[in-house]
């Protein structure tokens, strides 16, 4: 794989739709339940509690861009709910770091929603999973078209070993193949996401990710980016 901001795994997982879901009417436990139902070891909100909400909250506060009255993550940082290290974040934790829902955390989320004019909403588990991980798939296609990875399976390996993407799903690119690229493209467009040019090209030409045409397209992008004259 090539060298890009966040490398491959952080780059593609960094566009997961969980912050938008949290901002627009879903509680942390609802988002995490869908992610874990899909096969993730830990949902994104539990993961943020493990990493530490202060890691990103402090950066935004220091930069003067934090808006705790409008953004849930900023509100949690302002309330010093940093995650497991403080015993409270999106969830509360006991002395053995076992998590459970926290009425105070959920009230804080609801307060931000109220100020932002947002109401709670219900989404199916499939819809939540799509909003969580189809943007990841789309970013994977962008990595391929930019020459940041030479094989779709390289992206899958990065996500399986770097983020515990469920192995039986194969990784985001294999999951997209199993779902069907036309279906992936249609859902991304319905979500308002701008699809990768390579994804659109695959659908238009009825190419599968393991086709020789896609392999040639990716190889050309790789060679163009990493040719000796550019190193």
C-alpha positions as CSV (number, residue, x, y, z in Angstrom):
1,X,0.0,0.0,0.0
2,X,1.0,3.6,-0.5
3,X,1.6,6.4,2.0
4,X,-1.4,8.8,2.5
5,X,-2.9,10.8,5.3
6,X,-3.8,8.2,8.0
7,X,-2.4,5.4,5.9
8,X,-5.0,3.1,4.5
9,X,-6.9,1.8,7.6
10,X,-7.2,5.1,9.4
11,X,-8.1,7.0,6.2
12,X,-11.0,4.7,5.2
13,X,-12.3,4.1,8.7
14,X,-12.1,7.8,9.4
15,X,-15.0,8.5,7.1
16,X,-17.4,6.2,8.9
17,X,-20.8,7.8,9.3
18,X,-21.2,7.3,13.0
19,X,-20.6,11.0,14.0
20,X,-23.4,12.1,11.7
21,X,-25.7,9.4,13.0
22,X,-25.0,10.6,16.5
23,X,-25.7,14.2,15.5
24,X,-28.9,13.4,13.8
25,X,-31.0,11.5,16.2
26,X,-29.4,8.1,17.1
27,X,-28.1,7.2,20.6
28,X,-24.6,5.7,21.1
29,X,-26.0,2.3,22.1
30,X,-28.2,2.2,18.9
31,X,-25.2,2.9,16.7
32,X,-23.0,0.4,18.5
33,X,-25.7,-2.4,18.5
34,X,-25.9,-2.2,14.7
35,X,-22.1,-2.2,14.3
36,X,-21.6,-5.1,16.7
37,X,-24.6,-6.9,15.0
38,X,-22.7,-6.6,11.8
39,X,-19.7,-8.3,13.4
40,X,-17.5,-5.6,14.8
41,X,-15.9,-6.4,18.1
42,X,-16.7,-3.0,19.4
43,X,-19.0,-0.3,18.1
44,X,-17.6,3.2,17.2
45,X,-18.9,4.9,20.3
46,X,-17.4,2.3,22.6
47,X,-14.2,2.5,20.6
48,X,-14.1,6.3,21.2
49,X,-14.6,5.7,24.9
50,X,-11.6,3.3,24.8
51,X,-9.4,5.7,22.9
52,X,-10.5,8.7,24.8
53,X,-12.9,11.4,23.8
54,X,-10.4,14.0,25.1
55,X,-8.0,13.1,22.3
56,X,-10.0,14.9,19.7
57,X,-12.0,17.2,22.0
58,X,-8.9,18.9,23.3
59,X,-7.6,19.5,19.8
60,X,-10.9,21.2,18.8
61,X,-11.1,23.2,22.0
62,X,-7.4,24.4,21.7
63,X,-8.1,25.4,18.0
64,X,-11.1,27.4,19.2
65,X,-13.5,25.5,16.9
66,X,-15.4,23.5,19.6
67,X,-19.1,24.1,19.8
68,X,-20.5,22.2,22.7
69,X,-24.0,23.6,22.2
70,X,-24.1,22.2,18.7
71,X,-21.8,19.1,18.5
72,X,-22.2,16.0,20.8
73,X,-18.5,15.2,20.8
74,X,-17.6,18.8,21.9
75,X,-20.3,18.7,24.6
76,X,-18.9,15.5,26.1
77,X,-15.4,17.0,26.2
78,X,-16.7,20.1,27.9
79,X,-18.5,17.9,30.4
80,X,-15.2,16.0,31.1
81,X,-16.7,12.8,29.9
82,X,-13.5,11.4,28.4
83,X,-14.3,7.7,28.3
84,X,-13.0,4.7,30.2
85,X,-10.2,6.6,31.8
86,X,-12.7,8.7,33.6
87,X,-15.3,6.0,34.2
88,X,-17.7,7.9,32.0
89,X,-18.0,8.8,28.3
90,X,-20.8,7.7,26.0
91,X,-21.3,5.0,28.6
92,X,-20.5,4.6,32.3
93,X,-18.0,2.1,33.4
94,X,-17.6,0.0,36.6
95,X,-14.3,-0.8,38.3
96,X,-13.7,-3.6,35.8
97,X,-14.4,-1.3,32.9
98,X,-17.6,-3.0,32.0
99,X,-19.9,-0.6,30.2
100,X,-23.6,0.2,30.6
101,X,-25.9,2.9,29.4
102,X,-25.8,6.1,31.3
103,X,-28.9,8.3,31.7
104,X,-26.6,11.4,32.2
105,X,-24.8,10.8,28.9
106,X,-28.0,10.3,27.0
107,X,-29.5,13.4,28.6
108,X,-26.4,15.3,27.4
109,X,-26.9,14.0,23.8
110,X,-30.6,15.0,24.0
111,X,-29.7,18.5,25.1
112,X,-27.5,19.0,22.1
113,X,-30.2,17.6,19.8
114,X,-32.7,20.0,21.4
115,X,-30.5,23.0,20.8
116,X,-29.8,21.9,17.3
117,X,-33.4,21.3,16.5
118,X,-32.9,17.5,16.1
119,X,-35.4,14.9,17.1
120,X,-34.7,11.2,17.9
121,X,-35.3,9.0,14.9
122,X,-35.5,5.3,14.2
123,X,-33.4,3.5,11.6
124,X,-33.2,-0.2,10.8
125,X,-30.0,-2.0,11.6
126,X,-29.3,-2.3,7.9
127,X,-29.7,1.4,7.4
128,X,-27.3,2.2,10.3
129,X,-24.7,-0.3,8.9
130,X,-25.0,1.3,5.5
131,X,-24.4,4.8,6.9
132,X,-21.5,3.5,9.0
133,X,-19.6,1.5,6.4
134,X,-20.6,2.3,2.8
135,X,-18.6,5.6,3.1
136,X,-15.7,3.4,4.1
137,X,-16.2,1.3,1.0
138,X,-16.3,4.5,-1.1
139,X,-13.1,5.7,0.4
140,X,-11.5,2.4,-0.4
141,X,-12.4,2.9,-4.0
142,X,-10.8,6.3,-3.9
143,X,-7.6,4.8,-2.5
144,X,-7.5,2.4,-5.4
145,X,-8.1,5.0,-8.1
146,X,-5.4,7.2,-6.5
147,X,-2.9,4.5,-6.5
148,X,-2.7,4.2,-2.8
149,X,-3.3,0.4,-2.9
150,X,-2.6,-2.0,-5.7
151,X,-5.3,-4.6,-4.7
152,X,-8.7,-4.3,-3.1
153,X,-7.6,-7.1,-0.8
154,X,-4.8,-4.9,0.6
155,X,-7.5,-2.5,1.9
156,X,-9.4,-5.5,3.4
157,X,-6.3,-6.8,5.1
158,X,-5.6,-3.4,6.6
159,X,-9.1,-3.1,8.0
160,X,-9.3,-6.7,9.3
161,X,-6.0,-6.5,11.2
162,X,-6.1,-2.8,12.0
163,X,-9.7,-2.4,13.0
164,X,-10.9,-5.9,13.7
165,X,-13.3,-5.8,10.7
166,X,-15.1,-9.1,11.0
167,X,-13.1,-11.7,9.0
168,X,-16.2,-13.5,7.8
169,X,-17.2,-10.3,6.0
170,X,-13.8,-10.3,4.3
171,X,-13.2,-6.5,4.8
172,X,-15.0,-3.5,3.3
173,X,-14.1,-4.2,-0.4
174,X,-15.1,-7.9,-0.2
175,X,-18.3,-6.9,1.6
176,X,-19.0,-4.4,-1.3
177,X,-18.5,-7.2,-3.8
178,X,-20.8,-9.5,-1.9
179,X,-23.5,-6.8,-1.7
180,X,-23.1,-6.0,-5.4
181,X,-21.4,-2.8,-6.7
182,X,-24.6,-1.5,-8.4
183,X,-26.4,-1.7,-5.1
184,X,-23.5,0.0,-3.3
185,X,-23.5,2.8,-5.8
186,X,-27.2,3.3,-5.6
187,X,-27.2,3.4,-1.8
188,X,-24.3,5.9,-1.7
189,X,-26.1,8.2,-4.1
190,X,-29.3,7.9,-2.0
191,X,-27.3,8.9,1.1
192,X,-26.0,12.0,-0.7
193,X,-22.4,10.7,-0.8
194,X,-20.3,11.5,-3.9
195,X,-19.3,8.1,-5.3
196,X,-15.8,7.3,-6.3
197,X,-15.1,7.6,-10.0
198,X,-13.7,4.1,-10.0
199,X,-16.9,2.7,-8.4
200,X,-19.0,4.4,-11.0
201,X,-16.8,3.1,-13.8
202,X,-17.1,-0.4,-12.4
203,X,-20.9,-0.2,-12.4
204,X,-21.1,1.4,-15.8
205,X,-18.9,-1.2,-17.4
206,X,-20.3,-4.1,-15.3
207,X,-16.8,-4.8,-13.9
208,X,-16.3,-6.9,-10.8
209,X,-13.6,-6.0,-8.3
210,X,-11.7,-9.1,-9.2
211,X,-11.9,-8.5,-13.0
212,X,-8.8,-8.1,-15.1
213,X,-10.1,-4.7,-16.2
214,X,-10.2,-3.4,-12.7
215,X,-6.8,-4.9,-11.9
216,X,-5.3,-3.1,-15.0
217,X,-7.0,0.2,-14.0
218,X,-5.6,-0.1,-10.4
219,X,-2.1,-1.1,-11.7
220,X,-2.0,1.9,-14.0
221,X,-3.0,4.3,-11.1
222,X,-0.3,2.7,-8.9
223,X,2.4,3.0,-11.5
224,X,1.4,6.6,-12.2
225,X,1.7,7.6,-8.6
226,X,4.8,5.6,-7.6
227,X,6.9,5.7,-10.7
228,X,10.6,6.2,-10.0
229,X,10.5,9.7,-11.6
230,X,8.1,10.8,-8.9
231,X,10.0,9.4,-5.9
